[in-house]
């Protein structure tokens, strides 16, 4: 059975430099493509609404759908040095890869 996850493309860093992280996994896996698409929309909307917000409670909480309901996370792509560049849904299918 296929599962879906979201990869986040963002820049992080500190006072002495930055690094672009092209594919960091969100950490929420769902069997529903519909839920994954809704989570992608929520990530984009949340970033657009709260990236520069001074409302720190809203800025650091994002509710995403899971197979058994929802889960609130603290987005790692929002912060003083962070910039979100995009996100994409990736299908994880055990029949399409292997590791040794």
Helices and strands as residue ranges (DSSP letters): E 3-14, E 17-25, H 33-50, H 56-59, E 62-66, E 69-73, E 83-92, G 94-96
